[in-house]
Amino acid sequence: MVAEESGPGAQNSPYQLRRKSLLPKRTAACPAKTNMEGASTSATEDFGHRAKRARVSGKSQDLPAAPAEHYLEEKLPDEVVLKIFSYLLEQDLCRAACVCKRFSELANDPILWKRLYMDVFEYTRPMMHPEAGKFFQINPEEYEQPNPWKESFQQLYKGAHVKTGFAEHFYSNPARYKGRENMLYYDTIEDALGGVQEAHFDGLIFVHSGVYTDEWIYIESPITMIGAAPGKVADKVIIENTRDSTFVFMEGSEDAYVGYMTIKFNPDDKSAQHHNAHHCLEITVNCSPSIDHCIIRSTCTVGSAVCVSGQGACPTIKHCNISDCENVGLYITDHAQGIYEDNEISNNALAGIWVKNHGNPIIRRNHIHHGRDVGVFTFDHGMGYFESCNIHRNRIAGFEVKAYANPTVVRCEIHHGQTGGIYVHEKGRGQFIENKIYANNFAGVQTLSIALSSLLFPTFYITCGGVYIFGDGRGLIEGNDIYGNALAGIQIRTNSCPIVRHNKIHDGQHGGIYVHEKGQGVIEENEVYSNTLAGVWVTTGSTPVLRRNRIHSGKQVGVYFYDNGHGVLEDNDIYNHMYSGVQIRTGSNPKIRRNKIWGGQNGGILVYNSGLGFIEDNEIFDNAMAGVWIKTDSNPTLRRNKIHDGRDGGICIFNGGRGLLEENDIFRNAQAGVLISTNSHPVLRKNRIFDGFAAGIEITNHATATLEGNQIFNNRFGGLFLASGVNVTMKDNKIMNNQDAIEKAVSRGQCLYKISSYTSYPMHDFYRCHTCNTTDRNAICVNCIKKCHQGHDVEFIRHDRFFCDCGAGTLSNPCTLAGEPTHDTDTLYDSAPPIESNTLQHN
């Protein structure tokens, strides 16, 4: 039924003196169409519109109204009419609205309907019920319709009311409550549930303010039960049981709804074992009720507050508070499912949530915190999809996965755990995707004992350990921001083999990724940067695959293989480290392919202390020292690499270094393309060494080499330089079209310092001058001996690498060939040695 309602002026309070108002017409529904049988026929079908008079001939249709009718309709002051209307119930008020336009406007005054509404339902804000299973309160001042009280009245009108002591009063005064035949009143919830079978009852039950104790509430039909009270509704409607489960939902309750009340289980003997089967809410097989805006409390020390169990158990639990329970908060088991959203689960004695035995819930936006045990515990094949939950400050781990459980955890925050963030063990599995895991006291994520499926761990800030996978652990660690860790961001050990993908691992106080004790794994497309120690460590028999990562801006080494660390490093960008981009030592033998390695302050790749490795098809450039260092009995293989534009040499081999260098392009380096020194003996085959700003190849300090089929051309100082006492094996090399700047300078009588300054070390004859008291650290080129030290006591030392101290202006007599002196740095016969990582000292 539709009635014409008053305009915005009807909301003025207190009532003001008003005459007939000229307000726009609008319509609103009447609470009950079927109860208006006493009104006009048209009113029963279209409530609020006055029936039009039938047209007749002549002017009979325009007869003037009687004086009394005219007075009531037009002259009686508004406040008087409103006062009269205030004594009417809703049905009579709807009938009055059918009289005329003015009555329609006044009878729809929000203040009238608010009084009626609060008298029936007690709500201090309108409770809207637009569709089955959906209730929410609104602020009437902000509601888009002018009279939300009447609208809500209509939506809630046909229902039963549980209001202790009121039923007798209601049925004893039929005249007072005439027109409310569709409202049923009961003293107990059990009695109200018995009225479900009555024909005029559509299953809506209002439970009014009060405490209802030890009622037998078994629901096996699609009823709707909602608390009705002023203020905070759930606080004032309390249903508790001391002997049995407070609510039990059984088959047949598929579309049942319970909302806006406090549900308690409070047994006298709180530790009795038989209470394992008793709960605040028990949801059994083949039912899917909705639980909404409830407060759920259990003081029993066994069992759980909410138990969802059995095939087909699929509730929707939203906006509930499951807190301060002396047992488990929410327990989902035996193939049960359900949707659990926007709940507050806190301060429970055991886990906030248990998922077990193929339970597979969808849990979104829950706040799970301050538990006296673990936050979420999935075990014994438990599953579930957890999204956007905030899990924090639980006494044990925020999330524990055990015994073949396999949850999916997406975009959750897991933080400030007193023990750890995520703990996966005893064959637990899972996917942890785009989570924030931070500020946990121990490891943010621990995985051990054959965790077989996948762990996708996203955004971590962890003040102690990061992600810890061990004991044959598996996992997919994907899309994370892992930073600020006191220990390694990710640790992989003891035969564990996770997939680590699309993570940011940075600003750790330790290293980025640590793979040790035969750890494995695929580590790809991550960004690892700004860590205090190595970006990635690989050690003690480990064999990970690192692919398409960006590893940069570290305070030590980019990737560090040591103590028999192996694996594959391919297609990575490794750059801007304070030490080398890659270090290989002590028996390590990785495969390093197709990487770009640049910007290392201590070189591109350093292989030392018996390191090995296959280094193939890489581009190594713009490093502050040598592109590749090979030293101390190391024996790597370098093939088809481009080593260029280094700020020092291309490849530097010394202190017994060996190695096979094949088909590499070595060009545009500031120092020698290849420097071989101090008892080293590499093999160089089919390399192209060209366009260098110093020599092509220099061999010095008792080193030897095998040179076969190399092309050495267009280098500034010259192609091949051998120091005194050096013997090499050479075959089919082409040394051509070099600039030979050293020989040209000598032939022109120039000081060699003119072409080298103190940054390069041209190889030629060098001398000392005893007259000028030169030391073992000084060297003088042949032209300065002839010109500047003519007639002095001089000594030929050897043919080797040096720069001229006479030209540098460091001797007592000024050089007459070099011009203005330059600041001396002391002559060094080899390039500065690389800095070896001291990462091990921090383990």
SULVEN-V23479 format. One record per residue. N is the residue number from 1. RES is the residue in one letter. SS is DSSP state (H for helix, E for strand, - for the rest). PSI is psi in whole degrees, 0 to 359 (* if undefined). Layout:
[[N RES SS PSI] [N RES SS PSI]]
//
This chain:
[[1 M - 140] [2 V E 132] [3 A E 147] [4 E E 130] [5 E E 165] [6 S - 165] [7 G - 194] [8 P H 332] [9 G H 340] [10 A H 351] [11 Q H 359] [12 N - 139] [13 S - 135] [14 P - 168] [15 Y - 138] [16 Q - 160] [17 L - 120] [18 R - 146] [19 R - 188] [20 K - 123] [21 S - 148] [22 L - 80] [23 L - 153] [24 P - 146] [25 K - 140] [26 R E 169] [27 T E 152] [28 A E 151] [29 A E 148] [30 C - 152] [31 P - 318] [32 A - 119] [33 K - 322] [34 T - 348] [35 N - 11] [36 M - 30] [37 E - 335] [38 G - 347] [39 A - 180] [40 S - 157] [41 T H 318] [42 S H 330] [43 A H 326] [44 T H 339] [45 E H 329] [46 D - 73] [47 F - 136] [48 G - 338] [49 H - 123] [50 R - 141] [51 A - 132] [52 K - 140] [53 R - 144] [54 A - 140] [55 R - 136] [56 V - 164] [57 S - 160] [58 G - 207] [59 K - 18] [60 S H 332] [61 Q H 346] [62 D H 21] [63 L - 140] [64 P - 150] [65 A - 155] [66 A - 153] [67 P H 319] [68 A H 316] [69 E H 318] [70 H H 320] [71 Y H 315] [72 L H 322] [73 E H 330] [74 E H 333] [75 K H 329] [76 L - 129] [77 P - 149] [78 D H 318] [79 E H 333] [80 V H 315] [81 V H 317] [82 L H 323] [83 K H 318] [84 I H 314] [85 F H 333] [86 S - 344] [87 Y - 356] [88 L - 150] [89 L - 177] [90 E H 321] [91 Q H 315] [92 D H 325] [93 L H 322] [94 C H 321] [95 R H 319] [96 A H 326] [97 A - 344] [98 C - 352] [99 V - 307] [100 C - 174] [101 K H 319] [102 R H 315] [103 F H 324] [104 S H 317] [105 E H 316] [106 L H 323] [107 A H 346] [108 N - 20] [109 D - 127] [110 P H 328] [111 I H 322] [112 L H 314] [113 W H 330] [114 K H 318] [115 R H 313] [116 L H 317] [117 Y H 311] [118 M H 332] [119 D H 325] [120 V H 312] [121 F H 344] [122 E - 347] [123 Y - 135] [124 T - 353] [125 R - 144] [126 P - 133] [127 M E 106] [128 M E 142] [129 H E 71] [130 P E 337] [131 E E 168] [132 A - 134] [133 G - 12] [134 K E 119] [135 F E 140] [136 F E 146] [137 Q E 147] [138 I - 160] [139 N - 115] [140 P H 331] [141 E H 337] [142 E H 0] [143 Y - 144] [144 E - 334] [145 Q - 150] [146 P - 337] [147 N - 75] [148 P H 336] [149 W H 315] [150 K H 320] [151 E H 314] [152 S H 322] [153 F H 314] [154 Q H 318] [155 Q H 329] [156 L H 3] [157 Y - 316] [158 K - 93] [159 G - 172] [160 A E 148] [161 H E 128] [162 V E 109] [163 K - 98] [164 T - 127] [165 G - 351] [166 F H 337] [167 A H 315] [168 E H 317] [169 H H 318] [170 F H 312] [171 Y H 345] [172 S H 351] [173 N - 66] [174 P - 327] [175 A - 321] [176 R - 325] [177 Y - 30] [178 K - 134] [179 G - 355] [180 R - 37] [181 E - 333] [182 N - 355] [183 M - 124] [184 L E 141] [185 Y E 137] [186 Y E 158] [187 D - 336] [188 T - 158] [189 I H 323] [190 E H 317] [191 D H 320] [192 A H 320] [193 L H 332] [194 G H 339] [195 G H 2] [196 V H 325] [197 Q H 349] [198 E - 140] [199 A - 325] [200 H - 6] [201 F - 124] [202 D - 19] [203 G - 11] [204 L E 120] [205 I E 127] [206 F E 124] [207 V E 114] [208 H E 174] [209 S - 138] [210 G E 176] [211 V E 123] [212 Y E 116] [213 T E 138] [214 D - 42] [215 E - 151] [216 W - 95] [217 I - 90] [218 Y E 120] [219 I E 120] [220 E - 32] [221 S - 164] [222 P - 57] [223 I - 162] [224 T E 123] [225 M E 124] [226 I E 141] [227 G E 147] [228 A E 110] [229 A - 158] [230 P - 161] [231 G - 224] [232 K - 103] [233 V H 311] [234 A H 332] [235 D H 339] [236 K H 355] [237 V E 107] [238 I E 124] [239 I E 120] [240 E E 157] [241 N E 144] [242 T - 354] [243 R - 328] [244 D - 172] [245 S - 138] [246 T - 312] [247 F E 134] [248 V E 120] [249 F E 128] [250 M - 176] [251 E - 133] [252 G - 346] [253 S - 37] [254 E - 317] [255 D - 24] [256 A - 156] [257 Y E 134] [258 V E 128] [259 G E 159] [260 Y - 55] [261 M - 164] [262 T E 130] [263 I E 120] [264 K E 145] [265 F E 117] [266 N - 72] [267 P - 153] [268 D - 316] [269 D - 96] [270 K - 344] [271 S - 4] [272 A - 133] [273 Q H 330] [274 H H 346] [275 H H 358] [276 N H 332] [277 A H 9] [278 H - 141] [279 H - 167] [280 C - 312] [281 L E 128] [282 E E 118] [283 I E 119] [284 T - 194] [285 V - 145] [286 N - 44] [287 C - 148] [288 S - 65] [289 P - 166] [290 S E 130] [291 I E 124] [292 D E 132] [293 H - 45] [294 C - 152] [295 I E 125] [296 I E 122] [297 R E 138] [298 S E 129] [299 T - 3] [300 C - 139] [301 T - 2] [302 V - 164] [303 G - 214] [304 S E 163] [305 A E 315] [306 V E 127] [307 C E 121] [308 V E 116] [309 S E 134] [310 G - 155] [311 Q - 131] [312 G - 355] [313 A - 114] [314 C - 68] [315 P - 167] [316 T E 116] [317 I E 115] [318 K E 146] [319 H - 33] [320 C - 159] [321 N E 107] [322 I E 89] [323 S E 163] [324 D - 31] [325 C - 150] [326 E - 19] [327 N - 208] [328 V E 143] [329 G E 296] [330 L E 125] [331 Y E 120] [332 I E 121] [333 T E 171] [334 D - 54] [335 H - 9] [336 A - 156] [337 Q - 224] [338 G - 166] [339 I E 129] [340 Y E 108] [341 E E 140] [342 D - 36] [343 N - 155] [344 E E 116] [345 I E 108] [346 S E 155] [347 N - 38] [348 N - 147] [349 A - 323] [350 L - 202] [351 A - 147] [352 G - 317] [353 I E 132] [354 W E 134] [355 V E 125] [356 K E 158] [357 N - 59] [358 H - 13] [359 G - 140] [360 N - 68] [361 P - 166] [362 I E 117] [363 I E 113] [364 R E 140] [365 R - 34] [366 N - 151] [367 H E 105] [368 I E 108] [369 H E 162] [370 H - 33] [371 G - 150] [372 R - 7] [373 D - 216] [374 V - 156] [375 G - 300] [376 V E 132] [377 F E 113] [378 T E 131] [379 F E 170] [380 D - 57] [381 H - 16] [382 G - 150] [383 M - 219] [384 G - 153] [385 Y E 114] [386 F E 121] [387 E E 132] [388 S - 35] [389 C - 152] [390 N E 107] [391 I E 113] [392 H E 158] [393 R - 39] [394 N - 150] [395 R - 325] [396 I - 207] [397 A - 153] [398 G - 322] [399 F E 122] [400 E E 135] [401 V E 127] [402 K E 152] [403 A - 63] [404 Y - 9] [405 A - 151] [406 N E 69] [407 P E 164] [408 T E 123] [409 V E 117] [410 V E 129] [411 R - 37] [412 C - 157] [413 E E 122] [414 I E 106] [415 H E 163] [416 H - 34] [417 G - 139] [418 Q - 342] [419 T - 297] [420 G - 181] [421 G - 291] [422 I E 134] [423 Y E 110] [424 V E 121] [425 H E 172] [426 E - 57] [427 K - 24] [428 G - 157] [429 R E 188] [430 G E 164] [431 Q E 122] [432 F E 109] [433 I E 124] [434 E - 40] [435 N - 161] [436 K E 116] [437 I E 111] [438 Y E 160] [439 A - 34] [440 N - 147] [441 N - 327] [442 F - 211] [443 A - 137] [444 G - 318] [445 V E 127] [446 Q E 132] [447 T E 125] [448 L - 176] [449 S - 59] [450 I - 58] [451 A - 108] [452 L - 335] [453 S - 250] [454 S - 145] [455 L - 114] [456 L - 106] [457 F - 110] [458 P - 203] [459 T - 108] [460 F E 133] [461 Y E 110] [462 I - 119] [463 T - 344] [464 C - 246] [465 G - 161] [466 G - 248] [467 V E 126] [468 Y E 111] [469 I E 121] [470 F - 174] [471 G - 55] [472 D - 28] [473 G - 153] [474 R E 176] [475 G E 156] [476 L E 112] [477 I E 103] [478 E E 138] [479 G - 32] [480 N - 156] [481 D E 98] [482 I E 113] [483 Y E 161] [484 G - 30] [485 N - 143] [486 A - 330] [487 L - 191] [488 A - 145] [489 G - 315] [490 I E 131] [491 Q E 133] [492 I E 122] [493 R E 172] [494 T - 65] [495 N - 13] [496 S - 150] [497 C E 70] [498 P E 170] [499 I E 123] [500 V E 112] [501 R E 138] [502 H - 34] [503 N - 157] [504 K E 122] [505 I E 108] [506 H E 163] [507 D - 32] [508 G - 151] [509 Q - 353] [510 H - 221] [511 G - 176] [512 G - 291] [513 I E 131] [514 Y E 112] [515 V E 118] [516 H E 171] [517 E - 56] [518 K - 28] [519 G - 155] [520 Q - 214] [521 G - 158] [522 V E 119] [523 I E 104] [524 E E 144] [525 E - 36] [526 N - 162] [527 E E 116] [528 V E 116] [529 Y E 157] [530 S - 33] [531 N - 151] [532 T - 318] [533 L - 206] [534 A - 145] [535 G - 313] [536 V E 129] [537 W E 140] [538 V E 121] [539 T E 169] [540 T - 62] [541 G - 10] [542 S - 151] [543 T - 61] [544 P - 165] [545 V E 118] [546 L E 120] [547 R E 131] [548 R - 36] [549 N - 157] [550 R E 113] [551 I E 111] [552 H E 165] [553 S - 30] [554 G - 158] [555 K - 356] [556 Q - 243] [557 V - 153] [558 G - 295] [559 V E 130] [560 Y E 111] [561 F E 123] [562 Y E 160] [563 D - 61] [564 N - 33] [565 G - 133] [566 H - 211] [567 G - 187] [568 V E 132] [569 L E 106] [570 E E 143] [571 D - 32] [572 N - 156] [573 D E 118] [574 I E 113] [575 Y E 157] [576 N - 51] [577 H - 150] [578 M - 331] [579 Y - 211] [580 S - 158] [581 G - 316] [582 V E 137] [583 Q E 139] [584 I E 127] [585 R E 168] [586 T - 66] [587 G - 359] [588 S - 145] [589 N - 64] [590 P - 164] [591 K E 118] [592 I E 108] [593 R E 140] [594 R - 32] [595 N - 157] [596 K E 122] [597 I E 113] [598 W E 164] [599 G - 14] [600 G - 132] [601 Q - 349] [602 N - 29] [603 G - 171] [604 G - 296] [605 I E 132] [606 L E 119] [607 V E 119] [608 Y E 170] [609 N - 57] [610 S - 27] [611 G - 155] [612 L - 214] [613 G - 147] [614 F E 114] [615 I E 103] [616 E E 138] [617 D - 31] [618 N - 159] [619 E E 117] [620 I E 114] [621 F E 161] [622 D - 39] [623 N - 148] [624 A - 331] [625 M - 205] [626 A - 146] [627 G - 317] [628 V E 129] [629 W E 135] [630 I E 120] [631 K E 169] [632 T - 67] [633 D - 21] [634 S - 154] [635 N - 67] [636 P - 170] [637 T E 125] [638 L E 121] [639 R E 137] [640 R - 32] [641 N - 154] [642 K E 117] [643 I E 106] [644 H E 163] [645 D - 33] [646 G - 150] [647 R - 1] [648 D - 222] [649 G - 172] [650 G - 294] [651 I E 131] [652 C E 121] [653 I E 121] [654 F E 175] [655 N - 50] [656 G - 14] [657 G - 149] [658 R - 215] [659 G - 156] [660 L E 120] [661 L E 111] [662 E E 133] [663 E - 33] [664 N - 149] [665 D E 119] [666 I E 111] [667 F E 157] [668 R - 37] [669 N - 150] [670 A - 327] [671 Q - 198] [672 A - 141] [673 G - 314] [674 V E 124] [675 L E 125] [676 I E 125] [677 S - 166] [678 T - 73] [679 N - 22] [680 S - 159] [681 H E 79] [682 P E 171] [683 V E 126] [684 L E 120] [685 R E 132] [686 K - 33] [687 N - 155] [688 R E 120] [689 I E 110] [690 F E 165] [691 D - 25] [692 G - 155] [693 F - 4] [694 A - 226] [695 A E 162] [696 G E 296] [697 I E 135] [698 E E 133] [699 I E 126] [700 T - 175] [701 N - 54] [702 H - 17] [703 A - 161] [704 T E 176] [705 A E 159] [706 T E 119] [707 L E 118] [708 E E 124] [709 G - 26] [710 N - 153] [711 Q E 123] [712 I E 110] [713 F E 155] [714 N - 38] [715 N - 144] [716 R - 309] [717 F - 326] [718 G E 181] [719 G E 295] [720 L E 130] [721 F E 127] [722 L E 126] [723 A - 168] [724 S - 136] [725 G - 3] [726 V - 133] [727 N - 132] [728 V - 160] [729 T E 122] [730 M E 142] [731 K E 127] [732 D - 32] [733 N - 150] [734 K E 112] [735 I E 109] [736 M E 153] [737 N - 35] [738 N - 159] [739 Q - 337] [740 D - 47] [741 A H 330] [742 I H 310] [743 E H 324] [744 K H 320] [745 A H 319] [746 V H 317] [747 S H 334] [748 R - 359] [749 G - 22] [750 Q - 151] [751 C - 135] [752 L - 342] [753 Y H 336] [754 K H 329] [755 I H 347] [756 S H 332] [757 S - 209] [758 Y - 11] [759 T - 345] [760 S - 163] [761 Y - 80] [762 P - 144] [763 M E 122] [764 H E 184] [765 D E 135] [766 F E 157] [767 Y E 169] [768 R E 157] [769 C E 111] [770 H - 330] [771 T - 321] [772 C - 10] [773 N - 43] [774 T - 153] [775 T - 181] [776 D - 346] [777 R - 359] [778 N - 150] [779 A - 147] [780 I E 133] [781 C E 167] [782 V H 323] [783 N H 324] [784 C H 326] [785 I H 317] [786 K H 324] [787 K H 303] [788 C - 332] [789 H - 31] [790 Q - 130] [791 G - 355] [792 H - 168] [793 D - 103] [794 V E 160] [795 E E 130] [796 F E 131] [797 I E 295] [798 R E 176] [799 H E 115] [800 D E 184] [801 R E 134] [802 F - 168] [803 F - 158] [804 C - 116] [805 D H 335] [806 C H 311] [807 G H 332] [808 A H 349] [809 G - 26] [810 T - 355] [811 L - 171] [812 S - 325] [813 N - 137] [814 P - 149] [815 C - 132] [816 T - 359] [817 L - 329] [818 A - 339] [819 G - 215] [820 E - 137] [821 P - 157] [822 T - 150] [823 H - 132] [824 D - 140] [825 T - 10] [826 D - 141] [827 T - 133] [828 L - 134] [829 Y - 346] [830 D - 161] [831 S - 157] [832 A - 136] [833 P - 151] [834 P - 158] [835 I - 122] [836 E - 144] [837 S - 136] [838 N - 27] [839 T H 320] [840 L H 332] [841 Q H 345] [842 H H 359] [843 N - *]]
//
